[in-house]
Amino acid sequence: MIKGRIHSTESFGTVDGPGVRFVVFFQGCPMRCKYCHNPDTWDFSGGRETTAEELMKEYDSYKEFLRSGGITATGGEPLAQPEFLAELFALAKKKGVHTCLDTSAGVYSPSDHAAIDEALKYTDLVMLDIKHIDDEAHRELTGLGNRNILAFAEHIRDLGIPVWIRHVVVPGITDDESELFRLGEYLSALSNLKALDVLPYHDMAKPKYAALGLEYPLGDTPPLTKEQALAARETILKGIKSGLRKK
């Protein structure tokens, strides 16, 4: 029996995939995104151990409220525990439960992904964060480059798994119009793209960083307005249209 390490669960998630969902926050993440709002999930030795069976029992206690939704694995980074993720999603599929993987894919390797592929066999939807389309800027923002992440995006495209792309717009970091347009042109090649969520940066995690004794990386960077996020989304959509026209 495989044991996984999780941070927590949420019984009534409404922003973690379609419908109302049971959300499992996996413990451990290799990325250090400057705007991360869950720094308490970084440590791979934190959280608590559990089994997929125990999580499914917890799901069952809420299932009457989750009929329009399913289970979402988020984090932290679920793909850092691919065997446990596969077992959890396999049990969910046996029950006819919709499965969603919310990932940044920083642990994906184009040359060694058999364990991840096993989990993807039971994945109905991927919500993929693309933090920045430029490799070096991505490394500056998160501590890792984006090449493997983009390779993962193309891999799930080839597997035919639907994807929702998420992109957080941070003033002065990910709001450059040319980079947003470039991101859109890249996304035009993802035939499995089903949705695009452009999220405004917020600084509501500041108290959590203070409680953990951590310096907040973005200091006094102002939150992005909804209007600015909508404008950024329009720029990305223009890039998608441009990419489609070039095909």
C-alpha positions in Angstrom: 0.0 0.0 0.0 1.4 3.3 -1.1 1.4 6.2 1.4 1.5 9.8 0.2 2.3 13.0 2.0 -0.4 15.6 1.9 -0.8 19.1 3.4 -4.6 19.2 3.8 -7.9 18.6 2.1 -10.8 20.9 1.2 -14.3 19.6 1.0 -16.0 22.3 -1.0 -13.6 23.6 -3.7 -15.2 25.9 -6.3 -12.1 27.2 -8.2 -10.2 24.0 -8.7 -11.9 22.5 -11.8 -15.4 22.1 -13.0 -18.2 21.9 -10.4 -17.8 21.6 -6.6 -14.7 19.5 -5.8 -12.9 17.6 -3.1 -9.4 19.1 -3.2 -6.3 17.3 -2.0 -3.3 19.5 -1.4 -0.1 17.4 -1.9 2.9 18.3 0.3 6.2 19.3 -1.3 7.2 21.4 -4.3 10.5 22.0 -6.1 9.5 25.5 -7.3 9.8 28.7 -5.3 7.4 31.0 -7.1 7.7 34.5 -5.8 4.0 34.9 -5.5 3.2 31.5 -4.1 0.3 31.6 -1.7 1.1 28.2 -0.2 4.7 28.3 1.1 3.7 25.9 3.8 3.4 23.2 1.1 7.0 23.5 0.0 8.8 21.2 2.4 8.6 17.6 1.2 8.9 16.3 4.8 6.0 18.3 6.1 2.3 17.5 6.1 1.0 14.1 7.1 1.1 10.6 5.6 -2.1 9.0 4.3 -3.3 6.4 1.8 -5.4 6.8 -1.3 -8.1 4.6 0.4 -8.3 7.0 3.4 -8.7 10.0 1.0 -11.5 8.2 -0.9 -13.3 7.5 2.4 -13.1 11.2 3.1 -14.4 12.0 -0.4 -17.3 9.6 0.2 -18.4 11.5 3.2 -18.9 14.6 1.0 -19.9 12.9 -2.2 -23.6 14.0 -2.1 -22.4 17.6 -2.4 -19.8 16.8 -5.2 -21.9 15.1 -7.8 -21.3 17.9 -10.3 -17.6 18.0 -9.6 -15.0 15.4 -8.6 -11.5 15.3 -7.1 -8.7 17.7 -7.7 -5.0 17.0 -6.8 -3.1 20.3 -6.2 -0.3 21.4 -4.0 2.5 21.7 -3.6 3.2 19.6 -6.6 1.2 16.4 -7.1 3.5 15.1 -9.9 6.3 14.9 -7.3 4.4 11.9 -5.9 3.3 10.2 -9.1 2.7 6.7 -7.8 0.5 7.9 -5.0 -1.3 10.2 -7.4 -1.9 7.3 -9.8 -3.3 5.2 -7.0 -5.7 8.0 -5.8 -7.0 8.7 -9.3 -7.3 5.0 -10.2 -9.6 4.5 -7.2 -11.5 7.7 -8.1 -12.1 6.4 -11.7 -13.4 3.1 -10.3 -16.1 5.1 -8.6 -16.8 7.1 -11.7 -15.4 10.3 -10.1 -14.0 13.0 -12.4 -10.3 13.7 -11.8 -8.4 16.9 -12.2 -4.7 17.5 -11.9 -3.6 21.0 -10.9 0.1 21.2 -11.6 3.1 23.4 -12.5 4.8 20.3 -14.0 8.2 21.4 -12.8 9.2 17.8 -12.1 8.3 16.5 -15.5 11.2 15.0 -17.6 10.8 14.3 -21.3 13.2 11.4 -21.0 11.8 9.8 -17.8 8.0 10.1 -17.4 6.7 6.5 -17.0 5.4 7.1 -13.5 3.8 10.3 -14.4 2.2 8.7 -17.5 0.6 6.1 -15.2 -1.1 8.9 -13.2 -2.2 10.6 -16.5 -4.0 7.4 -17.5 -6.6 8.2 -14.9 -6.6 12.0 -15.3 -9.7 13.6 -16.9 -8.4 17.2 -16.9 -5.1 19.0 -16.4 -5.0 22.5 -15.0 -1.5 23.7 -16.0 0.2 26.8 -14.6 2.5 28.5 -17.1 4.2 31.1 -15.0 6.2 32.8 -17.8 6.7 31.9 -21.5 10.4 33.0 -21.4 12.7 30.4 -20.0 15.1 32.7 -18.2 12.4 34.9 -16.8 10.6 31.8 -15.6 13.8 30.7 -13.8 14.0 34.1 -12.1 10.4 34.0 -11.0 10.2 30.4 -9.9 13.8 28.9 -9.5 13.3 26.6 -12.5 13.2 27.1 -16.2 10.1 26.3 -18.3 11.4 23.9 -20.9 10.2 20.8 -19.2 6.9 22.5 -18.4 6.3 23.3 -22.0 7.3 19.7 -22.9 4.7 18.5 -20.5 2.1 20.7 -22.1 2.9 19.2 -25.5 2.9 15.7 -24.0 -0.6 15.9 -22.6 -1.7 17.4 -26.0 -0.3 14.3 -27.7 -2.1 12.2 -25.2 -5.4 14.0 -25.8 -6.0 15.1 -22.2 -8.0 18.3 -22.0 -6.1 21.2 -20.4 -7.0 24.5 -18.8 -4.1 26.9 -18.8 -3.6 29.3 -15.8 -1.4 32.3 -15.9 -0.9 34.8 -13.0 -0.3 38.4 -14.1 2.2 40.1 -11.8 2.9 43.9 -12.3 6.4 44.4 -13.7 7.0 40.6 -14.0 4.5 38.8 -16.2 2.5 41.7 -17.6 4.7 42.6 -20.6 2.4 42.7 -23.7 4.9 41.2 -26.0 5.5 38.2 -23.7 1.7 37.8 -23.2 1.2 37.8 -26.9 4.1 35.3 -27.3 2.4 33.0 -24.7 -0.8 33.2 -26.7 1.0 32.2 -29.9 2.5 29.2 -28.0 -0.9 28.2 -26.7 -2.3 28.2 -30.2 -0.5 24.9 -30.8 -2.3 23.2 -28.0 -5.3 21.5 -29.7 -6.4 20.2 -26.3 -6.8 23.7 -24.8 -10.3 24.0 -23.3 -10.0 27.1 -21.1 -7.7 30.0 -20.3 -7.6 31.5 -16.7 -5.7 34.7 -16.4 -5.5 35.5 -12.7 -4.6 38.8 -11.1 -1.7 38.8 -8.7 -2.7 39.4 -5.1 -0.6 39.8 -1.9 -3.0 38.1 0.6 -0.3 35.5 1.4 1.8 38.1 3.2 0.6 37.2 6.7 1.3 33.5 6.0 4.9 34.3 5.1 5.3 36.4 8.3 3.9 33.5 10.4 6.4 31.1 8.8 9.3 33.6 9.4 9.8 34.0 5.7 10.5 37.2 3.8 7.8 38.0 1.3 9.6 37.9 -2.1 7.6 40.5 -3.9 7.7 43.2 -1.2 5.3 46.0 -1.9 4.3 44.9 -5.5 0.8 46.2 -5.9 -2.1 43.7 -6.6 -3.3 43.6 -10.2 -6.8 44.9 -10.9 -9.4 42.8 -12.5 -9.5 45.2 -15.4 -5.7 44.8 -15.9 -6.2 41.0 -15.8 -8.9 41.2 -18.5 -6.7 43.3 -20.7 -3.8 40.8 -20.3 -6.2 38.0 -21.2 -7.2 39.9 -24.4 -3.6 40.2 -25.4 -3.0 36.4 -24.9 -6.2 35.7 -27.0 -4.8 37.9 -29.7 -1.6 35.8 -29.6 -3.7 32.6 -29.9 -5.5 34.0 -32.9 -2.2 35.1 -34.5 -0.8 31.6 -34.0 -3.8 30.0 -35.5 -3.7 32.2 -38.6 0.0 31.2 -39.2 -0.9 27.5 -39.4 
